[in-house]
Amino acid sequence: MGLPRFSGPLVLLGAGKMGGALLEGWLRDGLSPIQVQVFDPAPPPEAAALIEQHGIALNPDPATLPAAAVIVLAVKPQMAAAALPTVAKLAGPGTLVVSIMAGKTLATLDAAFPAGTAIVRSIPNTPAAVGRGITVAVPNGRLTPAQQDLAHALLSATGGCEWIADEALMDAATALSGSGPAYVFLLVETMARAGAAAGLPADLAERLARATVIGSGELLRQSELAAAQLRRNVTSPGGTTAAALAVLMAENGVDPLFERAVAAATERGRELAG
């Protein structure tokens, strides 16, 4: 897709798994390495190699830098209090701040940057590491249309990006898509155990479960049909799939279980917000 052109440095605070995946995506989308300034005291080997390969500035003296066009916050939330002051001084009147720190609210971010700063709070998920992530983002109401377009392009470098207008929905979005990969991985574990319980060798059950989920995800990606229709397409009346779905879709099946799980994650997100 490519990134919109912008003038000034892009400052990346944190080059861990998510920060490194974003950086790789931006470079792939045409961002000039000379525009990037990375702050991370110990980037992981993959990110360090990428930074060295492209000659990207690592941990420069903030006093020598001009105001940033964009500041992307990709440190762990517990590191925010110590790390944000380093880059907050690089925020100028036209700076866009994009946070991917889980749980850090717009109010918390507003307090860390100069008054009037345009800020986006977002939450990606771990498939971003392979370019198949989905990010949910909410702006603080100060973004220009050009800044929102830029934020969208930056966050889409690792997959898709969806916007919400009400920050109160962020905890539910985090519970669904941010935590969601763990639910899918648990599904693979559960299917494999069920296959083994039915008599399959455990290693074969694991391979079959893993390949089934991977293939089904790719079919979802490529198909324009709703998930419900794809499910119906697999289900022959009175067949084996119908017998299994009668259990999974029963009153005490997966629907109420997932509702409770996502509700619990949503509530925990509210408790951790700050």
ChimeraX attribute file (.defattr): number of C-alpha atoms within 10 A of each C-alpha:
attribute: neighborCount
match mode: 1-to-1
recipient: residues
	/A:1	9
	/A:2	15
	/A:3	19
	/A:4	16
	/A:5	10
	/A:6	14
	/A:7	9
	/A:8	16
	/A:9	21
	/A:10	24
	/A:11	23
	/A:12	24
	/A:13	24
	/A:14	23
	/A:15	25
	/A:16	20
	/A:17	18
	/A:18	22
	/A:19	22
	/A:20	22
	/A:21	21
	/A:22	25
	/A:23	24
	/A:24	20
	/A:25	23
	/A:26	22
	/A:27	17
	/A:28	14
	/A:29	16
	/A:30	13
	/A:31	20
	/A:32	14
	/A:33	18
	/A:34	13
	/A:35	16
	/A:36	24
	/A:37	22
	/A:38	22
	/A:39	24
	/A:40	18
	/A:41	11
	/A:42	12
	/A:43	19
	/A:44	13
	/A:45	10
	/A:46	14
	/A:47	20
	/A:48	17
	/A:49	12
	/A:50	15
	/A:51	22
	/A:52	11
	/A:53	10
	/A:54	12
	/A:55	12
	/A:56	17
	/A:57	16
	/A:58	17
	/A:59	13
	/A:60	11
	/A:61	9
	/A:62	15
	/A:63	9
	/A:64	7
	/A:65	13
	/A:66	13
	/A:67	21
	/A:68	25
	/A:69	21
	/A:70	28
	/A:71	25
	/A:72	25
	/A:73	24
	/A:74	25
	/A:75	24
	/A:76	14
	/A:77	16
	/A:78	11
	/A:79	12
	/A:80	17
	/A:81	9
	/A:82	8
	/A:83	18
	/A:84	16
	/A:85	12
	/A:86	13
	/A:87	20
	/A:88	18
	/A:89	17
	/A:90	21
	/A:91	21
	/A:92	17
	/A:93	13
	/A:94	16
	/A:95	23
	/A:96	25
	/A:97	27
	/A:98	24
	/A:99	22
	/A:100	24
	/A:101	21
	/A:102	23
	/A:103	21
	/A:104	19
	/A:105	19
	/A:106	19
	/A:107	11
	/A:108	12
	/A:109	22
	/A:110	16
	/A:111	10
	/A:112	17
	/A:113	20
	/A:114	16
	/A:115	9
	/A:116	15
	/A:117	22
	/A:118	24
	/A:119	28
	/A:120	25
	/A:121	23
	/A:122	29
	/A:123	23
	/A:124	25
	/A:125	23
	/A:126	21
	/A:127	16
	/A:128	22
	/A:129	18
	/A:130	11
	/A:131	17
	/A:132	15
	/A:133	21
	/A:134	21
	/A:135	24
	/A:136	22
	/A:137	25
	/A:138	22
	/A:139	21
	/A:140	19
	/A:141	12
	/A:142	14
	/A:143	20
	/A:144	12
	/A:145	9
	/A:146	12
	/A:147	22
	/A:148	19
	/A:149	13
	/A:150	18
	/A:151	25
	/A:152	20
	/A:153	20
	/A:154	23
	/A:155	27
	/A:156	25
	/A:157	25
	/A:158	27
	/A:159	20
	/A:160	17
	/A:161	20
	/A:162	13
	/A:163	13
	/A:164	14
	/A:165	12
	/A:166	11
	/A:167	17
	/A:168	12
	/A:169	13
	/A:170	25
	/A:171	24
	/A:172	19
	/A:173	22
	/A:174	23
	/A:175	19
	/A:176	19
	/A:177	20
	/A:178	23
	/A:179	17
	/A:180	16
	/A:181	15
	/A:182	13
	/A:183	15
	/A:184	12
	/A:185	13
	/A:186	12
	/A:187	15
	/A:188	22
	/A:189	16
	/A:190	14
	/A:191	19
	/A:192	23
	/A:193	19
	/A:194	16
	/A:195	19
	/A:196	16
	/A:197	12
	/A:198	10
	/A:199	10
	/A:200	15
	/A:201	13
	/A:202	15
	/A:203	13
	/A:204	13
	/A:205	22
	/A:206	21
	/A:207	12
	/A:208	17
	/A:209	21
	/A:210	18
	/A:211	13
	/A:212	14
	/A:213	16
	/A:214	13
	/A:215	12
	/A:216	13
	/A:217	12
	/A:218	11
	/A:219	14
	/A:220	14
	/A:221	11
	/A:222	9
	/A:223	11
	/A:224	10
	/A:225	12
	/A:226	10
	/A:227	12
	/A:228	8
	/A:229	11
	/A:230	15
	/A:231	12
	/A:232	13
	/A:233	9
	/A:234	11
	/A:235	16
	/A:236	11
	/A:237	10
	/A:238	8
	/A:239	10
	/A:240	10
	/A:241	14
	/A:242	16
	/A:243	13
	/A:244	11
	/A:245	14
	/A:246	11
	/A:247	12
	/A:248	13
	/A:249	13
	/A:250	11
	/A:251	10
	/A:252	10
	/A:253	13
	/A:254	14
	/A:255	13
	/A:256	13
	/A:257	11
	/A:258	13
	/A:259	10
	/A:260	12
	/A:261	15
	/A:262	22
	/A:263	16
	/A:264	13
	/A:265	19
	/A:266	20
	/A:267	15
	/A:268	14
	/A:269	18
	/A:270	14
	/A:271	11
	/A:272	11
	/A:273	14
	/A:274	14
